[in-house]
Amino acid sequence: MASMNTGGTDPRRDAFDVALREITGRADRRDPVLARTGGPAGNARLTAWTGLVLLILLAIEGATLLDVGGLISWHLIVGLLLVPPAILKVGTTGWRIVRYYTGDTAYRQAGPPQVLLRVLGPLVVLFTLLLLATGILLTIEGPSRGDSGVLGLPVSAMFLHQASFFAWVVVMTVHVLARTVSATKIVTGRVIPGASVPGRGTRIGVLLVMAASSVVLAALLAGPWISQWQQTG
């Protein structure tokens, strides 16, 4: 029987090699640098810094689950702090996707994420937003109504929050493994050594607004919600 190997490459092996290079930070990332905003390179830096903030806050939020009853105050506060960074992360990645698929020259030159991240990206966004939304809904309703149906559905806010958490853990674990090294290189400036990416002041301003929004949101809402949970708990 004639051999089926024609000397071509195996697409599955190629995809695995690309994913491995991305995970280990060896992927050849070429984000064009544009004047004023930094273009794709500036977008990558803002996304990386926002992702770092999210990762730290999510790690703290996860730690509160070790004793969510005793640490309910911290669980609620950190949950509120997470909302602005999550929205910003969706915004920066969404902007990159829109610019790429609408044919922007610089973003087309930067290229799309590798296949694994293109599949994971929408799932990470979906389950992160679902996790935060159900958490806020559960917090507003309080423990007395958290086990009742929500929006006319025969499932509770508590169930939706827990289910979205487990789904989020799965996709986020893979996403973190795939992006941590490359994001760290972007944050530390090792992607474009010795190069200055324009728009640094704007990016810092956006991050400061994000941080201020998180603090204001937690300051305004955490107190009443914590009291409600402590009184019923």
C-alpha positions as CSV (number, residue, x, y, z in Angstrom):
1,M,0.0,0.0,0.0
2,A,1.3,3.4,-0.9
3,S,2.4,5.6,2.0
4,M,0.0,8.4,2.9
5,N,2.9,10.6,4.0
6,T,3.6,13.0,1.2
7,G,6.2,15.0,3.1
8,G,3.7,17.6,4.1
9,T,3.3,18.8,7.7
10,D,0.7,17.5,10.1
11,P,-1.8,20.3,10.8
12,R,-2.5,18.9,14.3
13,R,1.2,18.9,15.1
14,D,1.6,22.4,13.7
15,A,-1.2,23.6,15.9
16,F,0.3,21.9,19.0
17,D,3.7,23.5,18.3
18,V,2.1,27.0,17.9
19,A,0.2,26.5,21.2
20,L,3.4,25.3,22.9
21,R,5.3,28.4,21.7
22,E,2.6,30.6,23.0
23,I,2.5,29.0,26.4
24,T,6.3,29.1,26.8
25,G,6.5,32.7,25.6
26,R,8.5,31.8,22.4
27,A,5.8,32.8,20.0
28,D,6.9,35.4,17.4
29,R,4.7,38.3,18.4
30,R,5.0,41.3,16.0
31,D,2.5,44.0,17.2
32,P,3.0,47.1,15.0
33,V,3.8,50.3,17.0
34,L,1.8,53.4,15.9
35,A,2.1,57.0,16.8
36,R,0.0,58.5,19.6
37,T,-1.8,55.4,20.8
38,G,0.8,52.7,20.2
39,G,-1.6,50.8,18.0
40,P,-1.7,47.0,18.5
41,A,1.4,47.2,20.7
42,G,-0.3,49.7,23.0
43,N,-3.4,47.6,23.0
44,A,-1.4,44.5,24.0
45,R,0.2,46.4,26.9
46,L,-3.1,47.7,28.2
47,T,-4.6,44.2,27.9
48,A,-1.7,42.6,29.6
49,W,-1.7,45.0,32.6
50,T,-5.5,44.7,33.0
51,G,-5.1,40.9,32.9
52,L,-2.4,41.1,35.6
53,V,-4.8,43.1,37.9
54,L,-7.6,40.6,37.1
55,L,-5.4,37.6,37.9
56,I,-4.4,39.0,41.3
57,L,-7.9,39.9,42.3
58,L,-9.3,36.6,41.1
59,A,-6.6,34.8,43.1
60,I,-7.7,36.7,46.2
61,E,-11.4,36.0,45.5
62,G,-10.6,32.3,45.1
63,A,-8.8,32.3,48.4
64,T,-11.9,33.6,50.2
65,L,-13.7,30.4,49.0
66,L,-11.7,28.5,51.6
67,D,-14.0,30.0,54.2
68,V,-16.7,31.9,52.3
69,G,-18.9,32.1,55.4
70,G,-16.2,33.7,57.6
71,L,-14.8,35.7,54.7
72,I,-18.1,36.8,53.1
73,S,-17.2,40.5,53.6
74,W,-13.9,40.1,51.6
75,H,-15.7,37.9,49.1
76,L,-18.2,40.6,48.3
77,I,-15.7,43.5,48.3
78,V,-13.2,41.8,46.0
79,G,-16.1,40.7,43.8
80,L,-17.1,44.4,43.3
81,L,-13.5,45.4,42.7
82,L,-13.4,42.9,39.9
83,V,-16.1,44.4,37.8
84,P,-14.3,47.4,36.2
85,P,-11.2,45.4,35.3
86,A,-13.3,42.6,33.8
87,I,-15.2,45.2,31.7
88,L,-11.9,46.8,30.6
89,K,-10.4,43.5,29.6
90,V,-13.4,42.6,27.5
91,G,-13.2,46.1,25.9
92,T,-9.5,45.9,25.0
93,T,-9.7,42.4,23.6
94,G,-13.0,43.2,21.8
95,W,-11.4,46.3,20.3
96,R,-8.5,44.2,18.9
97,I,-10.9,41.6,17.4
98,V,-13.1,44.3,15.8
99,R,-10.1,46.1,14.3
100,Y,-8.7,42.9,12.9
101,Y,-11.9,41.7,11.3
102,T,-12.8,45.1,9.9
103,G,-9.5,45.1,8.0
104,D,-7.4,47.6,9.9
105,T,-3.9,47.4,8.4
106,A,-1.9,47.4,11.6
107,Y,-4.2,44.9,13.4
108,R,-4.2,42.6,10.3
109,Q,-0.4,42.8,10.3
110,A,-0.4,41.8,14.0
111,G,-2.6,38.8,13.1
112,P,-5.1,36.9,15.2
113,P,-4.4,34.9,18.3
114,Q,-3.4,31.3,17.7
115,V,-6.3,28.8,17.4
116,L,-6.4,27.7,21.0
117,L,-6.8,31.3,22.3
118,R,-9.4,32.1,19.6
119,V,-11.5,29.2,20.9
120,L,-10.9,30.0,24.6
121,G,-11.3,33.8,24.3
122,P,-15.1,33.9,23.9
123,L,-15.6,31.3,26.6
124,V,-13.4,33.2,29.1
125,V,-15.3,36.4,28.4
126,L,-18.7,34.6,28.7
127,F,-18.0,32.8,32.0
128,T,-16.2,35.7,33.6
129,L,-19.1,38.0,32.9
130,L,-21.6,35.4,33.9
131,L,-19.7,34.7,37.2
132,L,-19.6,38.4,38.0
133,A,-23.3,39.0,37.0
134,T,-24.6,36.1,39.0
135,G,-22.5,37.1,42.0
136,I,-23.9,40.7,41.9
137,L,-27.4,39.3,41.5
138,L,-26.9,36.9,44.4
139,T,-25.5,39.7,46.5
140,I,-28.4,42.0,45.8
141,E,-31.0,39.3,46.5
142,G,-29.3,38.3,49.7
143,P,-29.1,34.8,51.2
144,S,-32.9,34.7,51.9
145,R,-33.8,34.8,48.2
146,G,-30.6,33.5,46.7
147,D,-32.0,29.9,46.6
148,S,-35.2,30.9,44.8
149,G,-35.8,30.9,41.1
150,V,-34.3,33.8,39.0
151,L,-35.9,35.5,36.0
152,G,-38.7,32.9,36.0
153,L,-36.3,30.1,35.6
154,P,-36.4,27.0,37.8
155,V,-32.8,27.6,38.9
156,S,-31.5,29.8,41.7
157,A,-28.9,32.6,41.5
158,M,-26.8,30.5,43.9
159,F,-26.8,27.6,41.5
160,L,-26.0,29.8,38.5
161,H,-23.2,31.4,40.4
162,Q,-21.7,28.1,41.4
163,A,-22.1,26.5,38.0
164,S,-20.5,29.5,36.2
165,F,-17.7,29.4,38.7
166,F,-16.8,25.7,37.9
167,A,-17.0,26.4,34.2
168,W,-14.9,29.5,34.6
169,V,-12.2,27.6,36.5
170,V,-11.8,25.2,33.7
171,V,-11.4,27.7,30.8
172,M,-9.5,30.2,32.9
173,T,-6.9,27.7,34.0
174,V,-6.1,26.9,30.4
175,H,-6.2,30.6,29.5
176,V,-3.8,31.5,32.3
177,L,-1.4,28.7,31.3
178,A,-1.5,29.9,27.7
179,R,-1.0,33.6,28.4
180,T,0.9,34.2,31.6
181,V,4.4,34.0,30.1
182,S,3.7,36.1,27.1
183,A,1.7,38.7,29.1
184,T,4.6,38.9,31.6
185,K,7.0,39.6,28.8
186,I,4.7,42.4,27.5
187,V,4.3,44.0,30.9
188,T,8.1,43.9,31.5
189,G,8.8,45.4,28.1
190,R,10.7,42.3,26.8
191,V,8.6,42.0,23.7
192,I,10.1,45.1,22.0
193,P,13.4,45.6,23.9
194,G,14.6,49.1,24.1
195,A,11.5,50.4,22.3
196,S,9.1,53.0,23.7
197,V,5.4,52.4,22.8
198,P,3.5,55.7,22.5
199,G,0.3,56.2,24.5
200,R,1.9,55.3,27.9
201,G,0.2,58.2,29.6
202,T,-3.2,57.3,28.2
203,R,-2.8,53.7,29.3
204,I,-1.8,54.7,32.8
205,G,-4.8,57.1,32.9
206,V,-7.2,54.3,31.8
207,L,-5.8,52.0,34.5
208,L,-6.1,54.7,37.1
209,V,-9.8,55.3,36.1
210,M,-10.3,51.5,36.3
211,A,-8.8,51.4,39.8
212,A,-10.8,54.4,41.0
213,S,-14.0,52.9,39.6
214,S,-13.4,49.7,41.5
215,V,-12.8,51.5,44.7
216,V,-15.9,53.7,44.3
217,L,-18.1,50.8,43.4
218,A,-16.9,48.8,46.4
219,A,-17.2,51.8,48.7
220,L,-20.8,52.6,47.6
221,L,-22.2,49.1,47.5
222,A,-20.2,46.8,49.8
223,G,-21.4,48.2,53.1
224,P,-25.2,47.7,52.7
225,W,-24.7,44.3,51.0
226,I,-22.3,43.0,53.6
227,S,-24.8,44.0,56.4
228,Q,-27.6,42.2,54.6
229,W,-25.6,39.0,54.4
230,Q,-24.3,39.2,57.9
231,Q,-27.7,39.8,59.4
232,T,-29.2,36.8,57.5
233,G,-26.1,34.6,57.8
